[in-house]
Amino acid sequence: MSWGKEKPHYAPIINFAGDPTNPDKFGFGGTWFNPDVKLRVFTSPKDWGVGRNIEFVGSMPDIALLDNIRRTGGFGLIWSGDPYWLEYMKHNCSFKLSTYLAAGLPVIVNSGTPARDIIEKKNLGIIADSLPEAIEQVQTMTTAEYDQMVDSIDDFAKLIRGGYFVKRALTEAVFKAFYD
């Protein structure tokens, strides 16, 4: 996929890859309503979304997802309201995090996520303690602030798309296995 010069643009949109009504993992979809910030959900349409400013995009292959969210702009959401899944997210590298960043989108993460430090340090997204707090940050962000974030993400995204982090991990593993 050629990324060209087109960059994501500010839009009061939060993209979420998954079903936010899944009570075992996320559980926030059925309560979503914000007339000013749209939730774009990459799952099958559900009747609970009617009148809640939710757009159901449906499932799609990874490359199409990257292209879709890059063109739409806005933010990528990595979130769970369930304590078990919050703890789980502390022990794994989220596929969603790398997907949103590879597409060039700023991310929204819970303040307890292990990725918090790098997101904060590298200006890759929004850190929040609650979804209402995250939505407020989306609503009050200026286009200039968003563009600055997208510029920061661009260099980081090239590393993800180029497999740099995987190559680094493999190289370190080989050195550790043979030379430690």
C-alpha positions in Angstrom: 0.0 0.0 0.0 1.3 3.4 -0.9 0.8 6.0 1.8 1.5 9.1 -0.4 1.3 12.5 1.2 -2.3 12.2 2.4 -2.5 12.3 6.1 -5.4 11.8 8.5 -7.3 14.9 9.2 -9.0 16.2 12.4 -12.6 15.0 12.7 -14.7 14.5 15.8 -14.7 10.8 15.1 -13.6 7.9 17.3 -12.9 4.6 15.4 -13.3 1.3 17.3 -12.3 -2.0 15.7 -14.6 -4.5 17.5 -18.0 -4.8 19.1 -18.2 -2.2 21.9 -21.3 -4.0 23.4 -19.4 -7.2 24.1 -20.0 -7.3 27.9 -17.1 -9.6 28.5 -14.5 -7.2 27.0 -15.7 -3.6 26.3 -19.3 -3.0 27.3 -19.5 0.7 26.5 -21.3 0.6 23.1 -24.9 0.4 24.4 -24.4 3.5 26.5 -22.7 5.6 23.8 -24.3 8.8 22.9 -22.6 12.0 22.0 -24.2 14.3 19.3 -20.8 16.0 18.6 -18.5 13.0 18.5 -19.3 10.1 16.2 -18.3 6.5 17.1 -17.4 4.5 14.0 -17.6 0.8 14.8 -16.0 -1.9 12.7 -18.6 -4.6 13.4 -22.0 -5.7 12.1 -24.8 -3.2 12.5 -26.7 -3.5 15.7 -30.1 -2.0 16.6 -28.7 -0.3 19.8 -26.9 2.2 17.6 -30.0 3.9 16.2 -30.0 7.6 17.2 -26.7 7.4 19.1 -24.3 9.0 16.5 -22.8 5.6 15.8 -21.8 4.5 12.3 -21.4 0.8 11.7 -18.8 0.2 9.1 -18.7 -3.6 9.2 -15.7 -5.9 9.2 -13.0 -5.6 6.6 -9.5 -7.0 5.8 -6.6 -5.3 7.6 -5.3 -3.3 4.6 -8.8 -2.0 3.9 -9.2 -1.1 7.6 -6.0 0.9 7.5 -6.9 2.7 4.4 -10.5 3.4 5.7 -9.5 4.9 9.0 -6.6 6.9 7.5 -9.0 8.5 5.0 -11.7 9.1 7.6 -9.4 10.6 10.2 -10.2 11.1 13.8 -8.9 8.9 16.5 -8.5 5.2 17.2 -9.8 3.8 20.5 -8.2 1.1 22.6 -10.5 0.8 25.6 -12.2 -1.7 28.0 -14.4 -1.0 30.9 -13.9 -4.5 32.3 -11.2 -4.9 35.0 -10.2 -8.3 33.8 -9.6 -7.0 30.2 -7.9 -3.9 31.5 -5.4 -6.1 33.4 -5.1 -8.3 30.3 -4.2 -5.3 28.2 -1.3 -4.6 30.5 0.3 -7.9 29.6 0.1 -7.8 25.8 0.8 -5.5 22.9 -2.5 -4.5 21.5 -3.1 -5.2 17.8 -5.4 -2.2 17.8 -2.7 0.1 19.0 -0.4 -0.8 16.2 -3.2 -0.8 13.6 -4.3 2.7 14.5 -0.7 4.0 14.6 0.3 2.3 11.4 -2.7 4.1 9.7 -1.4 7.4 11.2 -4.3 8.0 13.6 -3.8 9.4 17.1 -5.0 6.8 19.7 -7.1 7.1 22.8 -6.0 4.9 25.7 -6.9 4.5 29.3 -4.4 6.1 31.7 -3.5 2.7 33.1 -2.2 1.2 29.8 1.5 0.3 29.7 1.8 2.1 26.4 1.0 5.4 28.2 4.6 6.5 28.6 5.5 6.1 24.9 2.2 7.7 23.8 2.7 10.6 26.0 6.5 11.0 25.3 6.1 10.7 21.5 2.8 12.7 21.3 0.9 9.7 19.8 -2.5 10.3 21.3 -4.8 11.0 24.2 -4.6 9.6 27.7 -7.8 9.6 29.7 -9.3 8.0 32.8 -12.8 7.8 31.3 -14.5 7.9 28.0 -16.3 11.2 28.8 -12.8 12.7 29.5 -11.5 11.3 26.2 -14.5 12.7 24.3 -14.0 16.1 25.9 -10.3 16.1 24.8 -11.4 15.2 21.2 -14.0 18.0 21.2 -11.6 20.7 22.5 -8.6 19.7 20.4 -7.6 22.2 17.7 -6.8 21.2 14.2 -3.2 22.5 14.8 -2.8 20.2 17.8 -4.2 17.2 15.8 -1.9 17.9 12.9 1.1 18.1 15.3 0.1 14.7 16.7 -0.3 13.2 13.2 3.2 14.5 12.3 4.6 12.8 15.4 2.8 9.6 14.5 4.1 9.6 10.9 7.7 8.7 11.8 6.5 6.1 14.3 4.1 4.6 11.9 6.8 4.1 9.3 8.7 1.9 11.8 5.5 -0.2 12.4 4.7 -0.6 8.7 8.4 -1.5 8.0 8.4 -4.2 10.6 11.2 -2.5 12.6 10.0 -3.5 16.0 9.6 -7.2 15.0 13.0 -7.2 13.3 14.5 -5.6 16.5 12.9 -8.2 18.7 14.1 -11.1 16.5 17.6 -9.7 16.3 17.8 -9.4 20.1 16.4 -12.9 20.6 19.0 -14.4 18.3 21.8 -12.5 20.1 20.5 -13.6 23.4 20.1 -17.2 22.3 23.6 -17.5 20.8 25.7 -15.0 22.6 24.5 -14.8 26.2 
